[in-house]
Amino acid sequence: MGALCVFSATSPVSAELFAHSYHQGVEQVLQYGPIEGVKQDGILAFLNVPYAKAPTGSLRFGAPQDLTPWTQVLKTQEPGPDFIQPRGTGTHGSETALNMNIFRPDNDHTGLPILVYIHGGNNQTGSAQDLLPSKLVQQGDVVVVSINYRLGLLGFNPLPALKDGTAEENSGNYTLLDIKKALDFLHDNAFAFGGNPENITVSGFSAGGRDVMALLISPLFKDSFAKAISFSGGMTTADPGVSAEIVAERLAGEAAAAGISREELLAPSPNARVKDFLMQLDAAKLAGFFGDAGIRMASFPHLYEDGVTLPREGFETQHYNSVPLIMLTGSTEFSGFATGDPYFAEGMKEKRYLEDEDFAAAFAFAVKYGSELYGLFNAQESAVRMFPYYEAPIYTCSINYGADPEIVGKDMAFLTGATHGIFLPFLTDEAMGPRAAYPESFDNAGAKELTQTFMQYVINFLWTDTPNGQGLPRWEAWTGAESGPSELILDATKDKAVITQSYARTSYTGILEAMEADDSVSDEVKEDIIHRVLNGRWWSAGLDERFGNADPFAK
């Protein structure tokens, strides 16, 4: 494969300097200046690479801006800061952190596919450090990029006073503008890392997966990437007007101390007093305002249907950036969220499930139906909605490994199962997600074979637009919204991987009917769980409608 160089006439670095980037090594020249990375574990790593100016001062609540060129070598050998976010009773990170980590194999290959990873954390927390891609990079001969981007109210803010910029800035979807800037940066600098700018796959986990789904309907991202992978994502957008009211309510106390009423927070732009208040408010306070949101859109609304970055009709659109797409879920997605929910949290700390059968039954009930609804949302529900208008292959899969106590032990099977993030150890072959908590559960021939098989599916997808390849069970794409292949089931015994293609369809109504008929808990406990644990989630609109839960974003 020959060297690949992308050069723009507007680049601040001369074309002669770009010639130094043909040899793959730790020293490279970007369009803005030279950098020096580090060799580690058979890869070349470039850490804390800036892709835009720090969004501070006058750049807060604006589109990310081009970097200022530099001439001295920028050391990119240590991880940079995460974007500022709530942690414990305080905050962690920096408002300056528009940076990325770039990993490539330690060889001279060029024209490599690029996988961009958008971390999870409800668009409020998380880090580019959340992915450990070394083995994937080496085994797949691919470039992996993980990005930090604006979070919380610094990443999404719908208040009218901020709507005095460009149409994109007025959307309030600053996180999406950051992701677009990162992709543009990679297009312009892929040559430095041996990557192919025409073969970029965007991927993301949880909130990052939902962001990936949003990119598929955003006019801003047309032709920005070649493929997409949504790990536990699904379709979520928010009404800007309702969102502004929720944000104003949460900010009301702090605003009142500055002499600004809730009504003034919602006053039409221009409103210099409100904008000055938001521009000068401490970043740590802005980061922490919605730290209790969990996975409820009404508790932290984001991904606004502004009509510019995202269509007014949200995912009811008929216009997609149609690229080959993988959507993944775990069969026990809700277990971690149930564990941390206030309804169960104290009892879980006290390990009441070991002796209290009623508590254990209530937890199992919440996990079962929360996971079925969440899993449906992550993959099949999105595929059904998209399919009539989507002009590229759609592949969905479910990882079921983790539910059999004979294989993974009683603790993992009951408390975790195939939880949110179950894909991480299989994608990376590292002690991530449940493998970090239960390493012995993955130390068997079946889990190891499943790891290699799943990694190969992803590698094939990055290189060839299809996950299929020689020696792998065939993974069928969707052929119809009502019938045909549905999902690939990924599981394993202790001895081998077990992979099957499913044609079954899950019914949202069927889940609710089974829930109503379930007698494993009392009617009183069932009502409590429905109205206090499962309610208001971004996958629970149908449940909320059926059982009378209030949700301003239910559709």
Salt bridges, closest charged atoms under 4 A:
GLU36 OE1 - LYS75 NZ 2.67
ASP66 OD1 - LYS181 NZ 2.29
ASP82 OD2 - HIS92 NE2 2.72
GLU95 OE2 - ARG60 NE 2.83
ASP106 OD2 - LYS39 NZ 3.83
ASP108 OD1 - HIS23 ND1 3.49
ASP141 OD2 - HIS109 ND1 2.67
ASP164 OD1 - LYS275 NZ 2.90
ASP178 OD1 - ARG150 NH2 2.72
ASP184 OD1 - LYS180 NZ 2.87
GLU249 OE1 - ARG262 NE 2.76
GLU254 OE2 - LYS285 NZ 2.88
GLU264 OE2 - ARG273 NE 2.95
ASP292 OD1 - ARG250 NH1 3.07
GLU305 OE2 - LYS555 NZ 2.46
GLU316 OE2 - ARG385 NH1 3.49
GLU333 OE1 - HIS420 ND1 2.57
ASP341 OD2 - ARG537 NH2 2.92
ASP356 OD2 - ARG352 NH2 2.97
GLU372 OE2 - LYS368 NZ 2.90
ASP429 OD2 - LYS135 NZ 3.87
ASP429 OD1 - ARG435 NH1 3.09
ASP443 OD1 - LYS448 NZ 3.23
ASP465 OD1 - LYS227 NZ 2.99
GLU476 OE2 - ARG474 NE 3.52
GLU516 OE1 - ARG546 NH2 2.72
GLU527 OE1 - HIS531 NE2 3.17
ASP528 OD2 - ARG532 NH1 3.62
